């Protein structure tokens, strides 16, 4: 049996917030979005003047601060679903404690599952504060899990194993095989079955999954072109002759990753 819930979205990208609102309406008609708050400042003011909602969708990195600061001002006990492009592995560990996450760009099926879990928690609304404080610590302080990324990749050249430092890789590309392209425009095949496997090995603060074909290094970007349909084209620095597209849905997430 469904439980009617009032929800608040905290998200500083207007397009992302409206997309999330539409997707919530499609998969959960019993969830009413009563407010979309675009900044930490407006969120503080809203919670000062309004009762706590049944459910909270919260982006982590806002234009004027980190949304976790809200927990320093208010004792929020409603289930929280974080909407984020970062730190998903740390958040994943807290699923069983009433905290969930949606990784941008957000899929409708993921929203549906997250809301279903929250429905089960409404009967016992108190989220243990200790768990939330530990989560905040994990996401705001360095930890071993977040820094364990691959430092070098091994390539095979004429029967020899040659190491290539990850920092020297401009991008990874999917063609017939998976390849790396260095900043010097050297191209080497990699012994990995999928781009998903490669993506999990590199630091998401340094490398961005632009699409199914490319994972790009932030230091390799020469320019970004915005098209009328809100799609982006990323051009990598010479001597690389690589351009790759980013969809309209992923454009706001890319902008936040790139502009930091």
C-alpha positions, 0 to 999 in steps of 0.5 A: 500500500502506498503512503502519500509523501511530501518531498523537497528537492535541494538542487542548484541546477534548475534543469536537473531539478525539474527533470528529477521532479518529472521522473518522480511524478512518473514513478511515484504519483503519491510523492508530492514535491512541495519545494525545489530549493536551489541553494544552501541559503534558501534551504536554511530559510525554508527549513526555518519556516516550514515543517520537515518533509517526509522525504528529502532529495539532496544534492551534495555540492551546491553553488554556495556550499555543501548541503551537509551543513543543513545537519548542523542547523537542523535535526532532520529525521526524514529519509534522505536520498542524495543525488550526486555525481560523486562519492557514490561508493561511500554513500552506498555503505549507508543504504541499510541505515536509511540513507540512499543515493541516486547517481547522476544522470538519474535513471527512473528505475533507480528513483522508483527503488529508492522511494520504495525503500523510503516508504518502508522507513516512514513508519520509523522516521528516526534516522540514527544521528551517529550514522549520519555524522559518520557519513558526513565524515566519510564524504568530507574527509580523506579516506583510504577507499576514496584514494585507492585508484589506479596509478598506472596502466600496463601496455604490451609493446612487442612482448614487453610490459610498459607502464604508463602513469595514469596522470599521463593519459588524456582519455580512454576510448572505446573502438573495436577494443578499449584504448588509451590516448596519452597527452602525446597522442600515443594510442595503446590497446588495453586488456580490459573488457569494458569501459565500465571496468576502466571507469571504476579504476580511475579517480572520478575527480580527474576523469569523467565518463562523457559517454559510452565511447570516452572517459576524459581527463580534466587536464586534457580539455581544451574547450567545450562547445554548447549547442542549441539543443543543450548538448556539449562537444568537448575538444581535447588539447593538441596534438590529440584530434579527439572530440566527444559529445555530452548529452543534454541530460549529462551537461549540468553534471559535467559543468559542475565537475568541470567548473570547480 
